[in-house]
Amino acid sequence: MAWKTCEVTWAGPTETGGIFIALKATDGSFERWFQAFPGMQKEMLATALCAMSTGMRVEAALPDSLQEYGVIERLYVRQWVPPA
């Protein structure tokens, strides 16, 4: 599991009921789609939408491979303070 600080660029449901969230790493290492953990889809969608609507970032626990459409294991809203 890799922890990454990210911006949420897209988030929403699919026609099959899954939740997909597009994340962009703040260190520039990736920008891709991930799936919300199956048992916590609504909660992760709410977290992603909160981050998007407030301009905050998220701390995401992602698969080590960072493979596109990998499953997000944990997702937290994170206060971001710009460097001085």
Secondary structure, 3 states (H helix, E strand, C coil): CEEEEEEEEEEEECCCCCEEEEEEECCCCCEEEEEECHHHHHHHHHHHHHHHHHCCEEEEEECCCCCCCCEECEEEEECCCCCC
